[in-house]
Amino acid sequence: MNHQPFETWILLETKLTPAQNRELLNHLRTCPQCRRLAQSTREITHLFKTTPTPYPLPGFTTRWKRRLNQKEQGKKNLITWVTLSTLTLTVILTMISFSTQIPSLSEHFPQLLTAFISLTTRWITFITSLQNIFSPLFRVGIKLIPSTWIFAFAISLSGITIAWLVTLSKSNSFFIRR
Amino acid sequence: MHNDEKQWAIQAQQGNSDAFTNLVIKYQKQVFSVCYRMLGTPTAAEDAAQEAFLRAYLAIDKYDINRSFATWVLSIASNYCIDQIRKRKVILLSVDNEKHSWMVPPSQDPTPERAVLDQEKQEQIHALLETLNETDRAIIVLQYWHNFSYNEIAETLSLSVSAVKSRLFRARKTMAKEWQKETILTPHPAHLPLERIAHESPTI
């Protein structure tokens, strides 16, 4: 039996003219296959239309905002990582290019060593000169200032140092915890 | 499109995330519904709906404000769900109690009998939808639950109108066959009268 156009009419729920509707009903009376098809289609439509639509749990928008923030944070992290990686790569490349210069540096090693020793000697000379100037003044000052004042000064200096050390240790442990 | 909605969309395009949040509040149920019908579990539906809104937010500059926001966001959601099914990340199973307890029941105070009946219906729907491929499933979901016209479905899923009709024909035939198999095994109590019901199909 030819089921067209009835199958199409049934399955696509085509708008039918009264004549077409009569034609379809006549066909359905004689064709059990199309009747079953029509009935199933109607029952499925009924099921779909009468079943309640599920809703998301309350707080959907809050969860969405959290997800958006995470995504944006992830994007920021990615940018940070890309920047850091680029910097690291630049440093590595610079070091590689610098290392190619090492042979020429090694050639000039004696001169560099001489310059280093000369600079160190000058620093030592400078500090010694300062010591020579200030040590007589210090010796005289010690004799002029009363011993209780010196004792009080030493005590307060120690206290400040201890307070500073305690603050430092606390701030270190704070950063480690973070 | 509603004026408020248009304003929110314009403000969102200017970078106002609060304006977009209003759109999320308005369309969360529709988007969740599409995802739930497509993927079959509330957990997967929640995840897909969230992702769909996220993608919509990130692509808001591409949104044409003269177009319906609902069509646009449902298009993103249904295409995302199609991809998810294709990737086989989502295992479609018949729903169980644990999964359903995750959802808010649509009725505020359902009786136990009503709840059981609703759950049975949900299972029947999932069983029917599982017989279809992902694109046909999306067409059925958009047509039955969101009353999309053939043109809107075609636009949403990037198909031609004739392809939509042909897929709809095939999908309904597949579901009818499955339904007949099921009703032969377990006769369905509510057989409807034979007269043709008033046409509810979307028109082109």
Contacts between the chains, C-beta under 8 A, distances in Angstrom:
chain1	res1	chain2	res2	distance
A	7	B	173	7.6
A	8	B	169	6.6
A	11	B	168	7.5
A	11	B	169	5.0
A	11	B	172	4.5
A	11	B	173	5.8
A	11	B	176	7.6
A	12	B	165	6.4
A	12	B	168	6.5
A	12	B	169	5.8
A	12	B	172	7.7
A	12	B	201	6.5
A	13	B	199	5.1
A	13	B	200	6.4
A	13	B	201	3.9
A	14	B	199	7.3
A	14	B	201	7.0
A	15	B	199	5.2
A	15	B	201	7.3
A	15	B	203	7.3
A	16	B	196	7.6
A	16	B	199	7.5
A	21	B	196	6.4
A	24	B	196	6.6
A	25	B	195	7.8
A	25	B	196	7.2
A	28	B	194	6.7
A	35	B	194	7.0
A	36	B	176	7.9
A	36	B	180	5.8
A	37	B	173	7.5
A	37	B	176	5.3
A	38	B	194	7.3
A	38	B	196	7.4
A	39	B	191	6.8
A	39	B	192	7.0
A	39	B	194	6.9
A	40	B	175	7.8
A	40	B	176	3.9
A	40	B	177	7.8
A	40	B	179	4.3
A	40	B	180	5.4
A	40	B	183	7.5
A	41	B	172	6.1
A	41	B	176	5.4
A	42	B	192	5.0
A	42	B	197	5.9
A	43	B	179	6.4
A	43	B	183	7.8
A	43	B	188	6.4
A	43	B	190	7.4
A	43	B	191	7.2
A	43	B	192	6.0
A	44	B	128	6.7
A	44	B	172	7.6
A	44	B	175	5.6
A	44	B	176	6.7
A	44	B	179	5.6
A	45	B	144	7.5
A	45	B	197	7.4
A	45	B	200	7.2
A	46	B	190	7.5
A	46	B	192	6.1
A	47	B	121	6.1
A	47	B	124	6.1
A	47	B	125	6.6
A	48	B	125	6.6
A	48	B	144	4.6
A	48	B	145	7.1
A	49	B	144	7.3
A	50	B	121	7.4
A	51	B	118	6.8
A	51	B	121	4.3
A	51	B	122	6.4
A	51	B	125	5.9
A	52	B	105	7.7
A	52	B	106	3.8
A	52	B	107	6.7
A	52	B	118	5.8
A	53	B	29	7.3
A	53	B	33	4.9
A	53	B	106	6.2
A	53	B	145	6.6
A	54	B	32	7.1
A	54	B	33	6.7
A	54	B	36	5.2
A	54	B	42	6.7
A	54	B	45	7.7
A	54	B	103	5.0
A	54	B	104	7.8
A	54	B	106	6.6
A	54	B	122	7.6
A	55	B	29	5.6
A	55	B	32	6.7
A	55	B	103	6.9
A	55	B	104	4.9
A	55	B	106	6.1
A	56	B	28	5.8
A	56	B	29	7.0
A	56	B	32	4.3
A	56	B	42	7.9
A	56	B	45	7.5
A	56	B	46	5.9
A	56	B	49	6.5
A	56	B	103	7.7
A	56	B	104	7.4
A	57	B	46	7.3
A	57	B	102	6.9
A	57	B	103	6.9
A	57	B	104	5.7
A	58	B	104	6.8
A	60	B	24	7.5
A	60	B	28	4.8
A	60	B	32	7.3
A	60	B	46	7.6
A	60	B	49	7.5
A	60	B	50	7.8
A	61	B	21	6.0
A	61	B	24	5.3
A	61	B	25	5.5
A	61	B	28	6.8
A	63	B	46	7.8
A	63	B	50	6.6
A	64	B	21	7.8
A	64	B	24	5.5
A	64	B	28	8.0
A	64	B	50	5.4
A	64	B	53	5.6
A	64	B	54	7.3
A	65	B	17	8.0
A	65	B	21	6.8
A	67	B	50	5.4
A	67	B	54	6.2
A	68	B	17	7.1
A	68	B	54	6.3
A	68	B	57	6.6
A	71	B	54	6.3
